Amino acid sequence: MRQYVWKLVLLLAALIGLGIYAYQHQEYITHFPIEKQVELHNPYQATSDGKGNWYVIEDAKQSILKLGADGTQLAKIQAPSLKEFVNLNSKDPTLQDDARTYITYDQVLPAPDGSLYAVVRLMEINALVLKHEVVVRYNADGELDQSWIGYSRPYSVAEQGSLRSGTIRSLAFKENKLFLITQESDVELDLHEWDAKLGRFSKITSTHIPSESGVSDISGVTSQELVYATKKGEIYYSGERIYPQTRTGQNGIFADHVQVAGEDVYFLDEYGGSVKRFSTSNPAQVETLFTQQDAAAKLAVDEQAAKIALTDEPLDSLGVAPDGTIFVSVGQQALLMTPDKELLPLEYSGSTRTHQYLIWAAAAVGAILLVWVLKILYVNIMPYSLIYKQLFALVPLIALSMLLLAFLVHTDFRTDTELEVRRALTYLAHDGQNLVDAERLLKIDSPQDFMNEDYQALKEKLTFKDNYGKFYMMIYKYVDRRLYDLLEDDNDIRMFDSFEVSADDSAVSACMVRDKQTGEFIEVDANFDYNKALQEQTYVTCKSQDENGTWLFALGPLYNADKTQVVGIYEAGINTHALEVRMTANWYETLKQLTGFAVLILIVVLVVTLLLLKSVRNLSVSANQIAKGQWHTRVTVKSHDEVAALGHTFNNMSEEVEKKMLELREFRDAYRHFVPEKFLNYLGKRDIRHVNLGDQVELDMSILVTNIRHFDDFMEDMKDKTRDNFNFINRFLHEISPIVDQNNGEVSKYLNHGILAVFPESPGEALKAAVEMKRALDSYNSHRAGKGKARIEVGIGIQQGPLMLGIIGAEERLEVSVISDSVQFAMVLEEISDKLGCTILLPARVLQAIPGSDRFLARSLGNIQLQGSLSGPIELYDVFEADDEETRRLKRKTQDLFESAITKYQQGRFYDAREAFLQVIRQNPGDKIAQLYFYVCDEYRSGMTGDWKGTLEV
């Protein structure tokens, strides 16, 4: 489990890292790497910095995109928050940090030092009323300069009505000086220069302009070099109209988006149908650089795309670099015309496409890692816990369910709200028939009628002091199934720009008509006839998007005086920003509430699960206790459900297990009486079930053999020889067997009236056990003497050496046995111990191998040659440490004399040895080995043989 947790942590860390990387480069993930052409988002204005880079205002004027000449996306600046402006201009009481402000860019001006100046507009949340206009500066890194504010102008909605364009007309650099042009009246432009000492713009001059012309695009600084366009589609230079040369009425000419590079004036003409140029020194010589058709052909990948581009996408966002390079947008794409007039689509650079590939590769890797995470969660971790199963199953299920519910609730709310807005806009559109004088509308025939008497009369009807920017109004002229832009309440249109009354497939889903009978709104299809709907007084509501944002509007027909002919269209609409803000707030509020419900449901589910699992855990803990040998374990059952039934079953099982384990324990204890557990360990067997005939192991051990001497004499005194014999032997073994265990030995075999024991460690443990046996037997003999019973004497033989321990017998009956010469030799030692007058007998090498053997009372018996043995004589020792007190005293008293006698015997000095043994016998008449030596010395008094080895044959 731990390894999976570590894997999960590492994978989540990797996912977080990839997520941060993708978030920091999110602008790249909106485009597929295979798309070569730069995709813009509703571009509004393009400005060159003179170094080959372009600054494009896009995203409904809410961001500035910096593009390199090769299409590299260098930076993207998002519109700042209102809080930044409040901090920037803290002395202005009209700036307040609230949620009812919509911030957009209107102009940008790159500075020679790499910084960027921008005109920022703070709009009411409905995006139709200007609250504040500010000039700010960004440093070369694209960060807002908090220490600089060049111009700050508040506006009063109550005084100025639905003003959206403000008073700033132009920002310009000349000779490294920053200039600002504003328009406070219809007939005058004010020129301001930045005063670094005062830290503000100072007005230096004013320039007169034609009245009622409506200045739009301005280039230049001084009065003599000012070039500007008007709402009439005309271009003025030095206060004089220079294009078109003559006023010819409605002829398709309409110049705007004026840009100046050197002496050349560039502009869009024919309502975005072409890019033209003329020199201020020869304005009559107008050159068409390229047309909408040329641009469509360059951008389109096939004829169908070219046709669509030609029909729907005029040229826009004209920008001109100092070297004459032209930037123009066509829909969401852009074109560049080089100074040598080569028209090229603006394509992504190699580095930008590499970034796109990296982002998509990171997304693919993230998807793989996510699948891996889910695999670990659901395959490797979830099966191990019911809690995990609940969490991993219920959390996603509830989360997805609540998210789906939130989406459905939000979608339903959005649909209902949008329908209500459409219905309200339809009522406003219906009022157009009462507001618009059709006779005056028919008198307006071209952009030259801008701000004439009829135009102003119509505009006055569209001005509401109580509107406060909640909606906008617009009038179209209807001629031959085409609509012509005529008038808008803020004059922000190309007058007499026309389009066919129809909709392409992409716009169909955004339009709805109101059914006259039911009053319900119905979506239109591709076959919907807008002209017929207008003739039948059907109101159409649509949604569209442009560089100023998204708009929801209603269209209502305007009729001539006798109500027999449609002569115009009245449009009433709103910018959907406020609606989207409300929708977003509703979405988050719905999501928050449903998340709360989801968390509450999860908590309840988890609490119930934990309560259920508590009993299951108790069962698990109890099962583990049983597994550890606590057979008496039982669980407490408090409920009456299925878990309780499981608990009762567990208790019954536990009782049965305890009974069986007790039986097994008794069985194990029983077989240990027959097969010692240590022997199984020697054989490398876990228990007796794994023992097989022939299993064997060679070990180096000490062997102890002991037997009761003169056992037949005891049998003679027994009344019931069979039963008393068993009782006598068992009583004897009961006294000595535990001593073997206490000294790390193990009884290998019970002999007729003795035992054979092995000791795996030092032979000192065997000798110590022998001494303790003799002392325990002495104590037992004292008890027997009190009952008038004879003493039990034993002989003990000890040997150390290799042996084979293994399983012998037949398949039907097996037995553990030890087999080796050492075992046989130990038996021989026990057998001759009585003849030699010893209780404990062992070879000299065994005694000498015992650390601290001098703590045992022992004497050398010399080299003994056992009869029938081919191994040669062996030096034996008599350990009399456990002999009775008198015997021990006499052996200790005569030990030196006895051992000196043996030395003489081995030297062949039989006479001297006989005399020495005789003295030992006189002092210790019971010393049997001294007597044997004495008799042998008698036999060899005549002299020793030639093969004399100094041994005593026994």
Steps between C-alpha positions, in 0.01 A plus 500: 500500500779742591663469158172593333461803727848618402421444132175692544679791669761516223237478225289772662810718535572443130139583410514819706826597330350438155189693602706800610697486176180481292341784700803724446480430125124467466493732197674227300254224580212675322660429163589174333865485397395402148334841456762723343311830480492722808154494655385821664197550722281783372788742432429873539820691433858426393801723569866459401794579726727568201711196581294243314270419791124554507271577795144380437204588723267197499270285718225764506770762572603323818850391404804619305680239292863563403601324179838486333537562128543126453181417689666422832266565791724709724260606778139547596386772739162461666291799599589600858260472789315801639689459826823579313346823370373596844853458635644678197274804533410485867426878518212469254181441707307392191710182475357235726578130513167339417377215288295718263788609278602372158859587403615519137791633294434761232844598368861386539820689424840324513780724629857508364634368835289183479226613735137515392238771553134408492165674521283306742127547532305413812145426391183432690440127535254522209797610284293785350597793723847638559583571864867586478776538244866450595839500326736247658847368430638145490869426536696292250403182688130572454441596865282797594712793620346576838692826528364664182159625395490748216136592464191426706158628407170404674166522318150560630233278351223729621654798319630335185258216444616181322848625415730211405781654297649747749707804408846352431554494125869421458832422667817578308878527528690774323867568557486271807223713651163357599192684376131451571209630290156538658166629374277683743276659235379425148715772341832486682786259575734566796869409484675404826869434562637286784680713758742274688564766765135548581420133446195574281386603154489871433282654230709689246261582214159441342408420142171588330317221317192505277184507701263208489761279331567249778876448523608138536858401412778758558867490406757772555557764766505858372213664317696503175562124501173371648334231292164372614189323374140602565171321547418602146777275368726793407868569568629841605857629492606834653133584548410435133308206353729316263305173449276457321575799281127559437190415702291271285252357750440129544757348267662232720795720599559510875849553638599414856781338701735775381874439560799718402853382418725784387311698236274206409147469631359145521132427556222248454246593238172366371397388845799277545503388139850621420820653634603821329781748518582851388771752570423824682695676229273352229168393659330474164717202408332218701647150474305183584750267664274195531135414533281277707509249216880496501508441876239224482696322228819513709338373818260239360601137467236433233247684283213448741697657784598789275135559413398506865787735589407730211136511606529535875841631598596856402849636557552645845755599769730679260850570629802647320863475609747787440657303212163467327422141604123460525309290751134427442258251652242297313266339747725311743802487266753766404704599195820694454594697191871564477642832372552332162126419492520126565181390674559221753278328757636543853609153609629361827877488531691178552556579868130569557399175329765319705341644813162383373633149443657501847174612659300233319767242582478607864121463478541149353750405771263645759217285362721190520606588857135557591410154367792360700376679814151361446646153447689521831195634682247257359710188440782507754358694797121482492467120550676521838238700689127554500568866581709528185225331303246744640724800435618401153153393390272751672715814483531499119139387460360766733738764363402424141133484594515833681701653218245376249217628718676836537549511125133420435380753758738762365407426140131521585558827686706639212237397246216653701695818568603538137141444388383768741764737365396417142137566594590835659710597200209408272280748686769764458531420130126535469525853643720591205193569289402773746852644532617509138359747248494294182481809277825636643660155470417493128670837450838369618677357193878497569772560761493863392172534692681435829384749764265683262159614620327167431787302657494709817124477527522120486794491743316719749226238517761236590642702789349409838610678813378208709665234285830493692650261252279199556446450127593656168288598199577498131316580177550331162364609167338218301541512121468210256538225759816665641552682826711816528649617831350839557514614858614373837448676831879547545586554132732200507421358155608528136207693362333323206704182538263243353433129518243257368208408724594135556712287728760235433485157661723605791261781598172309467515345847542849654176641354143448620162636393198568714192303405210744471242253626678344798750774578773236531842534342590247231846434360529566129653263249712556191186541286359786704394796284591817687347731239167323523516515878557875486207546263278303740609714797683208659764595756833322483749477787862403435838471667825607334861565588747765389807684625290675768359183655189289469165660426140386542250706304152511354407623153164662424372633168446871435223594253430798285231745589212293357637175652522329162873454460796414718748786476730421789590287798513611860749309714506497880760293678739450786861401545485160670795568735272583793283201413808277486620635834162417646503158336849432632398609849193277476717212379740532791218548749319195364823306500577613855159399629501166324858442614380562854221247450746256343743537791214454746385187316857367495543570870176315580599211275848482651369522857255216432777308329737556792234382743446190292873451459551533874337160545690366202824635646417332831458178309831563322682577827350192662599287202857633528500418870392146419774485238749599773384214719243676721242226450266631770427817300131588457324804351227698673182513292276802561288525185250274328600542136706293259822609670360369829426166332857499375618571857303203641642280226849625584453417869381150414797458272731631773368245748553219253846628413590519868387140553693378198811694597488359851479154350788580268702638790435187701596294197816704452590464866431130470724438200774703664519221757596266216688735268681787676447836330870569505560192286259639241696826507822306447341336197376838372135397530225734616290228656451125492281517189803577289711213631578221253672168530869539437528864606838536664763752597860472619577694817783533748354439847574375847337169596401398850394143584381397845357174633394351830756253630395157619144554379422129536553523876220758516276273295536222757348720772195601292172327574328581169805486284335646185310790652755581769774483237328775292431710805857466622654595163261792448571629848873478433469673163281766655789595727771525236329595170422863589867555578583430135256771385637745757847467349394551137499131427241275351414140587549309178392162623379328813697182556370206700592659828683815394522774241709615204518880481673737259636849561557728196716754677809455720569157658512696823119501497497120476746473791302750706181305431674177608611655830150636566346160416720330754414755768128479422525122522675527836211712625252248363697217667471679832125500448507128417718423799234653722262237364752221550571463130840432344712773339496546126843523348562615145787516259544789263710504185572818303650535153519784248520466124313480169172314474217446256157612619212385285175314447508123495231235487235415242229708334248378759716593799785749520746575773770759564836344564866595536762272351879528530813346653484773761161374617633146524810616684288694753301181564820305554627760745176475695528124497860483634453783747386255771798275441733798530324624813385827336167675483592737214748389238622700197807523275777741595461701176133565580583625848780715371264658241279629781582861597573516874506122534719530810189594697395134479671245727651246265797262479672334208451122473789457255483353153223242481482240224143382455462135414399446138577860407727561202535872563787466748532609863334820621564703810192509723408721791294421805293806594421448867350843552160343574613188692388463859690710745717219640598362162573851377721562804695177457551547122616852553734384781657231287485684164869593488617157618263332251612706203873451591434125519351511148807683373724230646273236349529657154880508544503125569613541862247241615645440840501869590157541348367194695618651822344836417166343403514295818530818706200647311297186573594508867371860522200446271405130501208568261716635219430239228731641234792498750427136570503419125834669459631317811411158358650580161821614667514162679479327166780709351742481799725272299543774241315665210466363149659651194173659375423671826297819453420588858125439460241329715275262312139502613 
